[in-house]
Amino acid sequence: MPGPFDELEREAENLEKQSKGEFNRKNFVNAVNILKEAQEIYSKLSYQGKVEMIKKRIAQLMNVVRHQKQNTDIKTQNEEIFQRRVDKVLKEKERFSNQKLVEQRALSPEMKKNLEKIDLLLEKAKKEEKLGNYSRVTKRYELIIELYKSIPKEVMNYSNEVTEIEKKLTALHSK
């Protein structure tokens, strides 16, 4: 007939098994708490060997928890550094676009007129392309390229826009 000590020992063993389950699920803090309960039971039973073994396991788990916290802290720091970099790049991009706007406003009246003409020609070219007037669209795109090239690169660099329109022209010539 099992005595009260046998039941306590069984309960402590069950707690150890639960602790292993928590460990496998990576719930290290819960595993430590459960092991502490088992440790209390073993000390009531005066099982010093088991108590020492559980103390070692608890110490190991606490190291794991500490390392996990350090890794989390490092990851958080890296994310913050990355976010600062992203913010810096976005601010630089915004500053650049604001600078471009200021430069556009500082253009000579003739260049402003050319840019307005380019916008108007682009609008008309898109409309006529939808209608299928490819010869007119081609002539408009060629005029747009000439107007872009008339603006000095030191003042405003429109080489990307020119390249884009040249690609459209190539596509139109193939139609």
ROKE-987520 format. One record per residue (C-alpha): residue number from 1; residue in three letters; x negated, y, z. Coordinates in pm, whole numbers. Layout:
# residues N
{nr=NUM rest=ALA xx=X yy=Y zz=Z}
...
***
This chain:
# residues 175
{nr=1 rest=MET xx=0 yy=0 zz=0}
{nr=2 rest=PRO xx=-154 yy=329 zz=-111}
{nr=3 rest=GLY xx=-227 yy=581 zz=157}
{nr=4 rest=PRO xx=-214 yy=962 zz=155}
{nr=5 rest=PHE xx=-582 yy=977 zz=61}
{nr=6 rest=ASP xx=-517 yy=772 zz=-254}
{nr=7 rest=GLU xx=-243 yy=1013 zz=-361}
{nr=8 rest=LEU xx=-469 yy=1314 zz=-301}
{nr=9 rest=GLU xx=-748 yy=1147 zz=-499}
{nr=10 rest=ARG xx=-507 yy=1072 zz=-786}
{nr=11 rest=GLU xx=-385 yy=1432 zz=-781}
{nr=12 rest=ALA xx=-745 yy=1559 zz=-796}
{nr=13 rest=GLU xx=-822 yy=1325 zz=-1088}
{nr=14 rest=ASN xx=-509 yy=1447 zz=-1270}
{nr=15 rest=LEU xx=-625 yy=1804 zz=-1214}
{nr=16 rest=GLU xx=-963 yy=1713 zz=-1366}
{nr=17 rest=LYS xx=-785 yy=1568 zz=-1671}
{nr=18 rest=GLN xx=-573 yy=1884 zz=-1702}
{nr=19 rest=SER xx=-892 yy=2086 zz=-1679}
{nr=20 rest=LYS xx=-1042 yy=1886 zz=-1968}
{nr=21 rest=GLY xx=-727 yy=1950 zz=-2171}
{nr=22 rest=GLU xx=-750 yy=2324 zz=-2104}
{nr=23 rest=PHE xx=-1118 yy=2312 zz=-2199}
{nr=24 rest=ASN xx=-1033 yy=2141 zz=-2529}
{nr=25 rest=ARG xx=-774 yy=2413 zz=-2597}
{nr=26 rest=LYS xx=-1046 yy=2670 zz=-2516}
{nr=27 rest=ASN xx=-851 yy=2803 zz=-2216}
{nr=28 rest=PHE xx=-1168 yy=2820 zz=-2008}
{nr=29 rest=VAL xx=-1029 yy=3042 zz=-1731}
{nr=30 rest=ASN xx=-737 yy=2803 zz=-1673}
{nr=31 rest=ALA xx=-980 yy=2510 zz=-1674}
{nr=32 rest=VAL xx=-1186 yy=2682 zz=-1401}
{nr=33 rest=ASN xx=-877 yy=2750 zz=-1189}
{nr=34 rest=ILE xx=-760 yy=2389 zz=-1218}
{nr=35 rest=LEU xx=-1108 yy=2262 zz=-1128}
{nr=36 rest=LYS xx=-1108 yy=2484 zz=-819}
{nr=37 rest=GLU xx=-785 yy=2317 zz=-707}
{nr=38 rest=ALA xx=-941 yy=1974 zz=-763}
{nr=39 rest=GLN xx=-1251 yy=2089 zz=-572}
{nr=40 rest=GLU xx=-1036 yy=2187 zz=-273}
{nr=41 rest=ILE xx=-870 yy=1845 zz=-269}
{nr=42 rest=TYR xx=-1206 yy=1665 zz=-291}
{nr=43 rest=SER xx=-1345 yy=1876 zz=-6}
{nr=44 rest=LYS xx=-1040 yy=1781 zz=207}
{nr=45 rest=LEU xx=-1123 yy=1419 zz=128}
{nr=46 rest=SER xx=-1492 yy=1486 zz=208}
{nr=47 rest=TYR xx=-1608 yy=1365 zz=-135}
{nr=48 rest=GLN xx=-1922 yy=1579 zz=-146}
{nr=49 rest=GLY xx=-2056 yy=1417 zz=-465}
{nr=50 rest=LYS xx=-1736 yy=1509 zz=-653}
{nr=51 rest=VAL xx=-1736 yy=1859 zz=-501}
{nr=52 rest=GLU xx=-2093 yy=1922 zz=-622}
{nr=53 rest=MET xx=-2015 yy=1784 zz=-967}
{nr=54 rest=ILE xx=-1710 yy=2012 zz=-997}
{nr=55 rest=LYS xx=-1914 yy=2311 zz=-878}
{nr=56 rest=LYS xx=-2159 yy=2246 zz=-1162}
{nr=57 rest=ARG xx=-1875 yy=2220 zz=-1414}
{nr=58 rest=ILE xx=-1723 yy=2544 zz=-1285}
{nr=59 rest=ALA xx=-2062 yy=2717 zz=-1318}
{nr=60 rest=GLN xx=-2095 yy=2590 zz=-1676}
{nr=61 rest=LEU xx=-1745 yy=2706 zz=-1764}
{nr=62 rest=MET xx=-1811 yy=3047 zz=-1608}
{nr=63 rest=ASN xx=-2118 yy=3075 zz=-1835}
{nr=64 rest=VAL xx=-1899 yy=2990 zz=-2133}
{nr=65 rest=VAL xx=-1647 yy=3256 zz=-2025}
{nr=66 rest=ARG xx=-1929 yy=3511 zz=-1985}
{nr=67 rest=HIS xx=-2068 yy=3431 zz=-2331}
{nr=68 rest=GLN xx=-1722 yy=3447 zz=-2481}
{nr=69 rest=LYS xx=-1668 yy=3790 zz=-2325}
{nr=70 rest=GLN xx=-2008 yy=3908 zz=-2454}
{nr=71 rest=ASN xx=-1924 yy=3786 zz=-2804}
{nr=72 rest=THR xx=-1589 yy=3963 zz=-2787}
{nr=73 rest=ASP xx=-1759 yy=4282 zz=-2669}
{nr=74 rest=ILE xx=-2017 yy=4262 zz=-2949}
{nr=75 rest=LYS xx=-1743 yy=4199 zz=-3205}
{nr=76 rest=THR xx=-1547 yy=4498 zz=-3073}
{nr=77 rest=GLN xx=-1859 yy=4716 zz=-3091}
{nr=78 rest=ASN xx=-1927 yy=4605 zz=-3448}
{nr=79 rest=GLU xx=-1568 yy=4679 zz=-3546}
{nr=80 rest=GLU xx=-1596 yy=5026 zz=-3391}
{nr=81 rest=ILE xx=-1923 yy=5092 zz=-3577}
{nr=82 rest=PHE xx=-1763 yy=4974 zz=-3902}
{nr=83 rest=GLN xx=-1458 yy=5195 zz=-3842}
{nr=84 rest=ARG xx=-1684 yy=5496 zz=-3779}
{nr=85 rest=ARG xx=-1862 yy=5425 zz=-4109}
{nr=86 rest=VAL xx=-1531 yy=5399 zz=-4292}
{nr=87 rest=ASP xx=-1414 yy=5725 zz=-4135}
{nr=88 rest=LYS xx=-1741 yy=5892 zz=-4235}
{nr=89 rest=VAL xx=-1706 yy=5771 zz=-4595}
{nr=90 rest=LEU xx=-1344 yy=5888 zz=-4609}
{nr=91 rest=LYS xx=-1440 yy=6229 zz=-4472}
{nr=92 rest=GLU xx=-1722 yy=6253 zz=-4727}
{nr=93 rest=LYS xx=-1482 yy=6158 zz=-5004}
{nr=94 rest=GLU xx=-1232 yy=6419 zz=-4887}
{nr=95 rest=ARG xx=-1508 yy=6679 zz=-4864}
{nr=96 rest=PHE xx=-1619 yy=6591 zz=-5217}
{nr=97 rest=SER xx=-1265 yy=6623 zz=-5356}
{nr=98 rest=ASN xx=-1221 yy=6956 zz=-5175}
{nr=99 rest=GLN xx=-1552 yy=7072 zz=-5321}
{nr=100 rest=LYS xx=-1435 yy=6966 zz=-5665}
{nr=101 rest=LEU xx=-1116 yy=7169 zz=-5618}
{nr=102 rest=VAL xx=-1317 yy=7472 zz=-5512}
{nr=103 rest=GLU xx=-1541 yy=7432 zz=-5815}
{nr=104 rest=GLN xx=-1238 yy=7405 zz=-6041}
{nr=105 rest=ARG xx=-1102 yy=7726 zz=-5899}
{nr=106 rest=ALA xx=-1439 yy=7890 zz=-5954}
{nr=107 rest=LEU xx=-1441 yy=7806 zz=-6324}
{nr=108 rest=SER xx=-1445 yy=8075 zz=-6584}
{nr=109 rest=PRO xx=-1108 yy=8168 zz=-6737}
{nr=110 rest=GLU xx=-1210 yy=8000 zz=-7064}
{nr=111 rest=MET xx=-1288 yy=7669 zz=-6888}
{nr=112 rest=LYS xx=-965 yy=7688 zz=-6690}
{nr=113 rest=LYS xx=-781 yy=7739 zz=-7016}
{nr=114 rest=ASN xx=-957 yy=7434 zz=-7165}
{nr=115 rest=LEU xx=-865 yy=7220 zz=-6863}
{nr=116 rest=GLU xx=-501 yy=7328 zz=-6887}
{nr=117 rest=LYS xx=-510 yy=7251 zz=-7258}
{nr=118 rest=ILE xx=-655 yy=6906 zz=-7181}
{nr=119 rest=ASP xx=-374 yy=6834 zz=-6934}
{nr=120 rest=LEU xx=-114 yy=6942 zz=-7189}
{nr=121 rest=LEU xx=-276 yy=6735 zz=-7466}
{nr=122 rest=LEU xx=-293 yy=6429 zz=-7240}
{nr=123 rest=GLU xx=77 yy=6461 zz=-7163}
{nr=124 rest=LYS xx=168 yy=6495 zz=-7529}
{nr=125 rest=ALA xx=-62 yy=6207 zz=-7629}
{nr=126 rest=LYS xx=104 yy=5976 zz=-7378}
{nr=127 rest=LYS xx=452 yy=6071 zz=-7501}
{nr=128 rest=GLU xx=358 yy=6024 zz=-7866}
{nr=129 rest=GLU xx=188 yy=5695 zz=-7791}
{nr=130 rest=LYS xx=518 yy=5569 zz=-7649}
{nr=131 rest=LEU xx=688 yy=5683 zz=-7970}
{nr=132 rest=GLY xx=427 yy=5506 zz=-8184}
{nr=133 rest=ASN xx=267 yy=5814 zz=-8351}
{nr=134 rest=TYR xx=-82 yy=5666 zz=-8329}
{nr=135 rest=SER xx=-246 yy=5898 zz=-8583}
{nr=136 rest=ARG xx=-138 yy=6207 zz=-8384}
{nr=137 rest=VAL xx=-241 yy=6040 zz=-8058}
{nr=138 rest=THR xx=-585 yy=5966 zz=-8202}
{nr=139 rest=LYS xx=-631 yy=6329 zz=-8312}
{nr=140 rest=ARG xx=-521 yy=6454 zz=-7969}
{nr=141 rest=TYR xx=-763 yy=6222 zz=-7789}
{nr=142 rest=GLU xx=-1047 yy=6335 zz=-8017}
{nr=143 rest=LEU xx=-964 yy=6699 zz=-7938}
{nr=144 rest=ILE xx=-954 yy=6619 zz=-7565}
{nr=145 rest=ILE xx=-1301 yy=6464 zz=-7587}
{nr=146 rest=GLU xx=-1432 yy=6777 zz=-7764}
{nr=147 rest=LEU xx=-1280 yy=6999 zz=-7495}
{nr=148 rest=TYR xx=-1429 yy=6788 zz=-7216}
{nr=149 rest=LYS xx=-1770 yy=6800 zz=-7383}
{nr=150 rest=SER xx=-1747 yy=7180 zz=-7413}
{nr=151 rest=ILE xx=-1755 yy=7204 zz=-7032}
{nr=152 rest=PRO xx=-2118 yy=7196 zz=-6910}
{nr=153 rest=LYS xx=-2201 yy=6893 zz=-6695}
{nr=154 rest=GLU xx=-2367 yy=7117 zz=-6437}
{nr=155 rest=VAL xx=-2033 yy=7289 zz=-6375}
{nr=156 rest=MET xx=-1808 yy=6981 zz=-6385}
{nr=157 rest=ASN xx=-1897 yy=6629 zz=-6491}
{nr=158 rest=TYR xx=-1617 yy=6470 zz=-6690}
{nr=159 rest=SER xx=-1820 yy=6182 zz=-6835}
{nr=160 rest=ASN xx=-1593 yy=5923 zz=-6668}
{nr=161 rest=GLU xx=-1285 yy=6082 zz=-6824}
{nr=162 rest=VAL xx=-1455 yy=6095 zz=-7165}
{nr=163 rest=THR xx=-1547 yy=5727 zz=-7139}
{nr=164 rest=GLU xx=-1190 yy=5639 zz=-7044}
{nr=165 rest=ILE xx=-1046 yy=5829 zz=-7341}
{nr=166 rest=GLU xx=-1302 yy=5673 zz=-7576}
{nr=167 rest=LYS xx=-1181 yy=5331 zz=-7462}
{nr=168 rest=LYS xx=-823 yy=5436 zz=-7539}
{nr=169 rest=LEU xx=-935 yy=5556 zz=-7882}
{nr=170 rest=THR xx=-1102 yy=5223 zz=-7952}
{nr=171 rest=ALA xx=-782 yy=5044 zz=-7851}
{nr=172 rest=LEU xx=-577 yy=5272 zz=-8077}
{nr=173 rest=HIS xx=-806 yy=5215 zz=-8375}
{nr=174 rest=SER xx=-749 yy=4842 zz=-8339}
{nr=175 rest=LYS xx=-369 yy=4889 zz=-8367}
***
